[in-house]
Amino acid sequence: MQSPVPERRPQSFDRVLSSMCTEPHPAARRAAERFLATNPGDPATYPTVAELERETIAGLADLTGLTDAVDGTDADFGSLGYVTSGGTESNIQAVRAARDRADAQSPVVVAPESAHFSFHKAASVLGVDLRTVPTDADGRADLDAVAAAVDDDTALLVGVAGTTEYGRVDPIPALSDIAVDAEIPLHVDAAWGGFYLPFSGHDWGFEVDGVSTVTVDPHKVGQAAVPAGGLLSRERSTLDSLAVETPYLETASQASLTGTRSGAGVASAAAVMDELWPDGYRAEYDCAMELATWLADRLRSRGLDVVDPELPLVAFDLPDSVFADLRGRDWRLSRTGADEARIVVMPHVTEASLSAFLADLDDCL
Ligand code: 0PR
């Protein structure tokens, strides 16, 4: 007789230093379980999860400055955004909306080379050209290069608020000036940085006039369960342009890219944002930024070259053999394109785990 298949367990987060996702907050976990069998893609059948999605978008609207930006108008946040499957879907949809509304025959998206690879997927899927421009010495969009790249074919300009590799924040107000001058929309990808940025002092969201759309993911720093991404737009017409008719559903149209969607993701985002926004997230930001600065100091004191952290992400030079040894000791560490090691200080990363990492690093060095 066959022995029963042993129950598999996921990895522990103790040694995960490279992930941009984290352990869901307990409130998110409970809500995800309750709403496992619901589908926000069919709001007429699952009205409670549809209501939770509106609450999530209202929360994300606060966080991105959209609530203030549309203040006084008859804002219905349900028509200004939706909960996506993640940053990739949000970025694809932002590019799609811009492509469909552009006059250009051969629409081009202009983005800094630091933009996430999801923009390459978007360009490929949507048949637009992606024109990437260099970043400056510090890893932010080079404004002269951006201005030179924008022309009559440009359908969308992209800025990144919290780059994947270095956690850099592009100069969004200056990118906005370029976009407004050229009369093109500006999309801000804050998929990872979005839940830190309200507390960092940057201008990055809808408080900047030229910002048309924003990606911000509850399933990253927001501590929701995967999948829960976010796409928000200043104008209702963006989501309208994405919507297709849904003849056999009890609702008339659907703006999301996917059909059936995760009610667990939506419910978990609503629950954790209700619990943590804004004070809990502010405390997370303060703690993570303090830890990142502390870690950068400790690495420098060992003679390593460290990229100064702007958000809680630390990149530093590390010999290949040491990197391999640390991976061998189960540290989940990743590398930038330029081969630096990078540590993403997510909510599950603590002083204790970083101290254990530094002890192993000393051993390997
Ligand atoms: N935009 C930015 C700035 C990102 O950093 C990411 C993902 C995306 C968009 C795409 O988001 P989704 O992955 O939700 O579609 N950045 C990380 C990456 O792709 C995500 C990640 C998550 C990496 C968990 C590792 C990991 O364990 O590298």
Boltz pocket constraint, residues with backbone or C-beta under 6 A from the ligand:
constraints:
  - pocket:
      binder: B
      contacts: [[A, 18], [A, 19], [A, 20], [A, 21], [A, 85], [A, 86], [A, 87], [A, 88], [A, 89], [A, 91], [A, 116], [A, 118], [A, 160], [A, 162], [A, 163], [A, 164], [A, 189], [A, 190], [A, 191], [A, 192], [A, 217], [A, 229]]
      max_distance: 6.0
